[in-house]
Amino acid sequence: MQYLKTNGGEDATPLWLVAEQDLEQFLSNQPAAMSAWVATNGFKAKAGSHLVVPDQDGGAAGVIVGTDPVPDIWCCAGLPTALGRGVFRVETDLDRPAATGVALGWLLGTYRFDRYRDRSGDTCATLLAPAPADMARATAEAEAIFLVRDLVNTPTADLGPAALAGAATDLADQFGAAVTVTVGDDLLAENYPMIHAVGRASAEQPRLIDLTWGKADDPRITLVGKGVCFDSGGLDLKTASGMLLMKKDMGGAANVLGLARMIMALQLPVRLRVLIPAVENAVSGNAFRPGDILPSRKGLSVEIGNTDAEGRLVLADALCEADSENPALLIDMATLTGAARVALGVELAGAFTPDDDLAADLARHAEAAADPVWRLPLWQPYRRNLDSKPADINNVGDGPHGGAITAALFLKEFVSQTKSWLHFDIMAWNMRARPGRPVGGEAFAIRALYGLLEERYGGK
């Protein structure tokens, strides 16, 4: 990518990665002028800080970068914009994972969403990748995350259900995957009644995107993403402030497309399937209503307690189809509940699974990738909160508590054959700017998930 290059030995300004506790030892091996400059500036090498060290000609002799004892992917992520121009190289010895992480973090720090603004004057510094770095891995991960960010950041006027299907088709074309899209009343003919019901009030017809890639006899991995391109709340209308970020309600779809891109770019030997119910939850005379009872692909009848709990409805039909193939691993991702944000905040992905071994593996990869995930319980006693008198199940719980759990339990009703199932309830948005993570659309947990998939199915 533009701001990351293979180190060909050209002139570059050194970056010294130094942990706070190692600063004194580092300076003992440097010229006295550097120690004096560090002292004058009160620089302590705290993680996330940096100090440009001048040379005798008024240029930069190098940059001291404060890191944690083991540099993570974010340690240099703020530098592309902070340094602004020039070419840099890492002088510190790094192993392959750390070097790859530094390269990835650098790339993530160059991201700009420039579809609606002229950013031609913006500049970023260039990094010569540390020698051990896996350039293919860093580039594939960065491109996947950029895809997620671009999709989530794009307003619904330019990314409705049809355009989301177009984005999936473009991705498929790039990697030789196949896509079918079931649109409008064809959803009823193909028995996806809840996807149709949620999306029928919009001027853009609802659709189910179905992408497949890989060899038929490789392990089946199925990804399902919530593709609600805008959520007004339906007849249970959201407040004006509650709608401001609802272009991001397709963040689950964006994240599974990002993960799919990573899988295909790095040629993971799996049979990949991606299912995205793409709808807009709008208001019109034919909108579904509170109190309606909807049929589902599973055959369960669903009473509508709240039309603003629409994401689980479209996911349920898609999960039922995914489950019918009994894949080796089934993953769904959704911006599903505010309750998950209350429980975990906006920067931590919530994960649910009945598979303890899968949960342990996910936690290990999340920590290794600095891609945080926290397991929440599928607490079966709360299933009673979804009981309905006129139907098999209600789409919302009977009270204000445990909303993320009851939403996950609702989805669990539609996954009966697949042992290894992961449900993610994510924010898909950065509320504050951090190095490499600007305010706006964001990928959650997909690097951790790729690490898990690679370990289980990579054949290495």
C-alpha positions in Angstrom: 0.0 0.0 0.0 1.1 3.6 -0.6 2.7 4.4 2.7 4.3 1.0 3.4 7.2 -0.2 1.3 9.6 -3.1 1.3 12.9 -2.0 2.7 15.3 -1.7 -0.2 18.1 0.0 1.7 17.2 3.5 0.7 17.8 6.5 3.0 15.3 6.7 5.8 15.1 8.3 9.3 15.4 5.8 12.1 12.6 5.0 14.5 13.8 3.7 17.9 11.1 1.8 19.7 11.8 2.1 23.5 9.8 1.1 26.5 9.8 3.5 29.4 11.8 1.2 31.7 14.4 0.8 29.0 15.0 4.5 28.1 18.0 5.0 30.4 19.8 2.0 29.0 18.9 3.0 25.4 20.3 6.5 26.0 23.5 5.1 27.5 24.5 3.8 24.1 23.6 7.1 22.3 25.5 10.4 21.9 25.4 12.7 24.9 23.5 15.3 22.8 20.6 12.9 22.5 20.4 12.4 26.3 20.5 16.1 26.8 17.7 16.7 24.3 15.5 14.0 25.9 16.1 15.6 29.3 15.3 19.1 28.0 12.0 17.9 26.6 11.1 15.9 29.7 10.5 12.8 27.5 9.8 9.6 29.4 9.1 7.2 26.5 5.6 6.5 27.8 3.6 4.3 25.5 2.1 6.3 22.6 4.5 9.2 22.9 7.3 10.1 20.5 10.2 12.6 20.3 11.9 13.8 17.2 15.7 14.1 17.8 17.4 16.8 15.7 20.6 16.4 13.9 23.3 19.0 13.5 21.8 20.4 10.3 18.4 21.0 11.7 16.9 17.9 10.3 15.8 14.8 12.1 18.4 12.4 13.3 15.7 10.0 14.3 12.5 9.5 16.4 12.3 7.9 19.8 8.9 6.1 20.0 7.6 5.1 23.5 6.1 1.6 23.5 4.9 -1.1 25.9 7.6 -3.6 26.8 6.4 -5.7 23.8 5.4 -3.3 21.0 1.9 -3.8 19.8 0.2 -2.8 16.6 -0.7 0.6 17.8 2.7 1.8 19.0 3.5 3.5 15.6 0.0 4.0 14.4 -0.1 7.7 15.2 3.2 8.5 13.4 2.1 8.6 9.8 0.1 11.7 10.4 2.2 13.1 13.3 5.3 13.0 11.2 3.5 13.9 8.1 6.1 13.3 5.4 9.4 11.6 4.9 10.5 8.0 4.9 11.3 6.1 8.1 12.7 2.7 9.2 12.5 0.8 12.5 15.9 0.4 14.0 14.8 -1.9 16.9 15.0 -5.6 16.4 11.5 -7.2 16.2 10.3 -10.7 15.7 7.9 -11.6 12.9 4.6 -11.0 14.7 5.7 -7.7 16.2 7.2 -6.5 12.9 4.0 -7.4 11.1 1.9 -5.7 13.8 4.0 -2.5 13.5 3.5 -2.5 9.7 -0.2 -3.1 10.0 -0.6 -0.3 12.6 1.3 2.1 10.4 -1.1 1.4 7.5 -4.1 1.8 9.7 -2.8 5.2 10.8 -2.9 6.3 7.1 -6.7 5.7 6.7 -8.8 8.6 5.4 -12.5 8.5 4.4 -12.3 10.9 1.5 -15.3 10.1 -0.6 -17.0 13.4 0.1 -14.0 15.7 0.8 -10.9 16.6 -1.2 -8.0 15.3 0.9 -5.5 15.6 -1.9 -3.3 17.9 0.3 -3.2 15.4 3.2 0.2 13.7 3.5 1.4 10.7 5.5 4.9 9.5 6.3 6.1 6.3 4.7 7.5 3.3 6.5 10.1 0.9 5.2 8.7 -2.4 6.6 10.8 -4.1 9.2 12.6 -7.0 7.6 10.7 -9.9 9.4 7.3 -8.4 8.7 4.8 -10.5 6.8 3.9 -7.9 4.2 1.1 -9.9 2.6 -0.6 -10.4 6.0 -0.3 -6.8 7.0 -1.6 -5.6 3.7 -4.5 -8.0 3.6 -5.6 -7.1 7.1 -5.3 -3.4 6.4 -7.3 -3.6 3.2 -10.0 -5.7 5.0 -10.3 -3.1 7.8 -10.3 -0.2 5.2 -13.2 -2.0 3.5 -15.1 -2.2 6.7 -14.5 1.4 7.6 -15.5 2.7 4.1 -18.7 0.7 4.1 -19.8 1.8 7.5 -18.9 5.4 6.9 -20.9 5.7 3.7 -24.3 7.3 4.2 -27.4 5.2 3.4 -28.2 7.4 0.4 -25.2 5.9 -1.2 -25.1 2.5 0.5 -28.6 1.1 0.6 -29.4 -2.6 0.2 -28.7 -2.6 -3.5 -25.4 -0.8 -3.1 -24.4 -3.2 -0.3 -25.1 -6.1 -2.6 -23.0 -4.3 -5.2 -20.1 -4.0 -2.8 -20.3 -7.8 -2.1 -20.4 -8.5 -5.8 -17.4 -6.3 -6.4 -15.5 -8.2 -3.7 -16.6 -11.5 -5.1 -15.4 -10.5 -8.6 -12.0 -9.5 -7.2 -11.4 -13.0 -5.7 -13.3 -15.3 -8.0 -16.2 -15.9 -5.6 -19.8 -16.5 -6.7 -22.7 -14.4 -5.6 -26.5 -14.8 -5.8 -28.9 -12.1 -4.6 -32.5 -12.8 -3.8 -34.6 -9.7 -4.1 -38.0 -8.4 -3.0 -40.9 -10.9 -3.3 -38.5 -13.6 -4.4 -37.6 -13.7 -0.7 -41.1 -15.0 0.0 -40.9 -17.5 -2.7 -37.6 -18.8 -1.3 -38.9 -18.8 2.3 -37.2 -15.8 3.9 -40.3 -14.2 5.3 -38.8 -12.2 8.1 -36.2 -10.6 5.9 -39.0 -9.6 3.5 -41.2 -8.3 6.3 -38.5 -6.1 7.9 -37.5 -4.5 4.5 -40.7 -4.3 2.6 -41.6 -0.7 3.8 -38.5 0.8 2.1 -38.3 2.2 -1.4 -35.3 -0.2 -1.9 -36.4 -3.8 -1.9 -34.9 -6.1 0.7 -32.5 -8.8 -0.4 -30.4 -11.7 0.7 -26.8 -11.7 -0.4 -25.2 -15.1 -0.7 -21.4 -15.3 -1.5 -19.5 -18.5 -1.8 -15.8 -19.2 -2.3 -13.3 -22.0 -2.0 -13.2 -25.7 -2.6 -16.3 -27.7 -1.9 -14.5 -30.3 0.1 -12.7 -27.8 2.4 -14.1 -27.1 5.9 -17.3 -25.1 5.7 -17.1 -21.7 7.4 -20.2 -19.5 7.2 -20.4 -15.8 8.1 -23.7 -14.0 8.6 -23.8 -10.3 8.9 -26.6 -7.9 9.8 -27.1 -5.6 6.8 -29.7 -3.1 8.1 -28.5 -0.2 5.9 -30.6 2.3 8.0 -32.7 1.7 11.0 -35.5 4.2 11.7 -36.9 1.9 14.3 -39.9 1.2 12.1 -43.2 2.0 13.6 -41.6 2.0 17.1 -39.7 5.0 15.8 -36.3 6.0 17.2 -35.7 9.5 18.4 -33.9 12.0 16.1 -30.7 11.6 18.1 -31.1 7.8 18.1 -31.1 7.8 14.3 -27.9 9.9 13.8 -25.6 6.9 13.6 -28.0 4.4 12.1 -26.1 4.3 8.8 -23.8 2.0 10.8 -26.5 -0.5 11.4 -25.1 -2.6 8.6 -21.8 -2.8 10.5 -22.2 -6.6 11.0 -22.4 -7.0 7.2 -19.4 -4.8 6.7 -17.3 -6.8 9.2 -18.1 -10.2 7.7 -17.2 -8.8 4.3 -13.9 -7.6 5.8 -13.2 -11.0 7.3 -14.2 -12.7 4.0 -11.8 -10.4 2.1 -9.0 -11.4 4.5 -9.8 -15.1 4.1 -9.8 -14.9 0.3 -6.8 -12.6 0.0 -4.7 -14.9 2.2 -6.1 -18.0 0.5 -7.2 -19.8 3.6 -8.2 -23.3 2.6 -11.9 -23.2 3.6 -15.2 -23.4 1.9 -16.5 -19.9 2.7 -20.1 -18.8 2.6 -21.3 -15.3 3.5 -25.0 -14.5 4.0 -26.1 -10.9 4.4 -29.8 -10.0 4.8 -29.7 -6.4 3.4 -32.7 -4.2 4.3 -33.8 -0.8 5.4 -36.1 -0.7 8.4 -38.4 2.1 7.1 -41.9 3.5 7.8 -44.7 3.3 5.3 -48.2 1.9 5.0 -47.0 -1.6 4.6 -44.5 -1.6 7.5 -44.6 -4.5 9.9 -46.3 -3.6 13.2 -46.0 -4.2 16.9 -48.2 -7.2 17.6 -47.8 -8.7 14.2 -46.9 -12.4 14.2 -44.4 -13.3 11.5 -43.6 -16.7 10.1 -39.9 -17.6 9.9 -37.8 -19.8 7.7 -37.3 -22.1 10.7 -41.1 -22.6 11.0 -41.3 -20.7 14.3 -43.9 -18.0 14.6 -42.5 -14.7 16.0 -44.6 -12.1 17.8 -43.3 -8.6 17.3 -42.9 -6.9 20.6 -40.9 -4.0 19.1 -40.2 -3.2 15.5 -36.9 -1.6 16.5 -35.6 -5.2 17.3 -35.5 -5.9 13.6 -31.9 -7.0 13.2 -32.5 -10.3 15.0 -35.4 -11.0 12.7 -33.4 -10.8 9.5 -30.5 -12.6 11.1 -32.8 -15.4 12.2 -33.8 -16.3 8.6 -30.2 -16.1 7.4 -28.9 -18.2 10.4 -31.5 -20.9 9.8 -30.3 -21.2 6.2 -26.6 -21.2 7.4 -27.4 -23.8 10.0 -29.0 -26.1 7.5 -25.5 -27.0 6.1 -24.1 -27.7 9.6 -20.8 -25.8 8.9 -17.7 -26.5 10.9 -18.0 -22.9 12.2 -20.8 -20.4 12.0 -20.2 -16.8 12.9 -22.7 -14.0 12.9 -21.9 -10.3 13.5 -24.4 -7.5 14.2 -24.8 -4.1 15.7 -27.6 -5.7 17.6 -28.3 -4.1 21.1 -27.7 -1.0 23.1 -27.6 -3.4 26.1 -24.2 -4.8 24.9 -22.8 -1.3 24.9 -24.1 -0.7 28.4 -22.5 -3.9 29.6 -19.2 -3.5 27.7 -18.9 0.0 26.5 -18.3 1.0 22.9 -14.8 -0.4 22.3 -15.2 -4.0 23.2 -16.8 -6.7 21.1 -19.3 -8.9 22.9 -19.3 -12.6 22.0 -21.7 -15.4 22.7 -21.1 -19.1 22.1 -22.2 -22.4 23.7 -18.8 -23.9 22.7 -16.4 -23.4 25.6 -13.3 -24.6 23.6 -14.2 -22.1 20.9 -14.6 -19.3 23.4 -11.2 -20.1 24.9 -9.5 -20.1 21.5 -11.1 -16.8 20.6 -10.0 -15.2 23.8 -6.4 -16.3 23.2 -6.3 -14.9 19.6 -8.0 -11.7 20.7 -5.3 -11.1 23.2 -2.5 -12.0 20.8 -3.9 -9.7 18.1 -4.8 -6.7 20.4 -8.3 -7.1 19.0 -10.4 -7.3 22.2 -13.4 -9.6 22.7 -15.3 -10.4 25.9 -17.5 -13.5 26.2 -21.1 -12.9 27.5 -23.3 -15.7 28.8 -26.1 -17.5 26.9 -28.0 -17.7 30.2 -30.7 -20.1 29.4 -33.0 -19.2 32.2 -33.6 -15.8 30.5 -35.2 -17.6 27.6 -38.5 -17.4 29.4 -38.4 -13.7 28.9 -39.0 -14.3 25.2 -42.2 -16.3 25.8 -45.2 -15.4 23.8 -48.8 -16.4 24.4 -50.0 -16.2 20.7 -46.7 -17.2 19.1 -43.7 -19.5 19.6 -41.4 -16.6 20.6 -41.4 -12.8 21.0 -38.6 -10.8 19.4 -37.9 -8.9 22.6 -37.7 -9.7 26.2 -40.4 -8.8 28.7 -38.3 -6.3 30.6 -35.4 -3.8 30.3 -32.7 -6.1 31.7 -30.2 -8.5 30.0 -31.1 -7.3 26.5 -27.9 -8.5 24.8 -28.4 -12.0 26.4 -32.1 -12.3 25.4 -31.2 -11.2 21.8 -28.5 -13.9 21.6 -31.0 -16.4 23.0 -33.5 -15.4 20.4 -30.9 -16.1 17.7 -29.9 -19.4 19.3 -33.5 -20.7 18.6 -32.5 -20.6 14.9 -29.2 -22.5 15.2 -29.9 -26.1 16.1 -27.4 -28.3 14.2 -24.2 -26.3 14.3 -22.1 -27.0 17.4 -19.5 -24.2 16.9 -21.5 -21.0 16.6 -20.3 -17.5 17.6 -22.5 -14.5 17.8 -21.0 -11.0 18.0 -22.8 -7.9 19.3 -20.6 -5.0 18.2 -20.5 -1.2 18.0 -18.8 -1.0 14.5 -17.9 2.6 15.3 -15.1 4.5 17.0 -16.6 7.2 19.3 -13.2 8.7 20.0 -10.0 9.0 18.0 -7.0 6.9 18.9 -3.8 6.2 17.0 -4.8 4.3 13.9 -8.5 4.4 14.9 -10.2 7.6 13.7 -13.7 8.5 14.7 -16.1 6.6 12.4 -16.7 3.1 11.1 -14.5 0.3 12.5 -13.7 -3.4 12.3 -14.3 -5.4 15.4 -12.7 -8.8 16.2 -12.0 -9.7 12.6 -8.3 -10.0 13.1 -8.8 -12.2 16.1 -11.2 -14.3 14.1 -8.8 -14.7 11.3 -6.1 -15.9 13.7 -8.5 -18.5 15.0 -9.5 -19.6 11.6 -5.9 -19.8 10.4 -5.0 -21.9 13.4 -7.9 -24.3 13.0 -8.1 -24.6 9.2 -4.9 -23.2 7.8 -3.1 -26.5 7.6 0.1 -25.2 9.0 
